[in-house]
Amino acid sequence: MTIDHEGPVPLYRQLADLLRTKIADGTLPPNRPIPTEQRLMHEHEVGRDTVRKAIGILREEGFVIAIQGRGTFVAPRENSLEQS
């Protein structure tokens, strides 16, 4: 899955979907950090606000947790919505 810069779906939604898929398929395992903002910006050619909005969506959905001074991590399985 890639980001479609010309499509109708907002970039932050596409990025959130992409990260959610990687969490669901285990590419981004529980209790491990997600890529940094800088890396996501570079890999997907998006701005910082786009990355932050995408991560905000995943945080609200319970897929990731932010730890001050440490970064953003994939939430343990029992906290993610896929267990609902």
Number of C-alpha atoms within 10 A of each C-alpha: 10 9 19 13 13 8 9 7 11 13 22 21 18 19 24 20 17 16 24 21 14 15 21 17 10 10 10 18 17 20 14 14 17 21 15 12 19 12 12 18 17 12 12 15 13 18 15 14 12 21 22 15 16 21 25 18 18 21 18 10 14 18 24 27 22 15 9 7 6 8 14 20 20 24 22 15 16 11 16 19 12 11 7 6
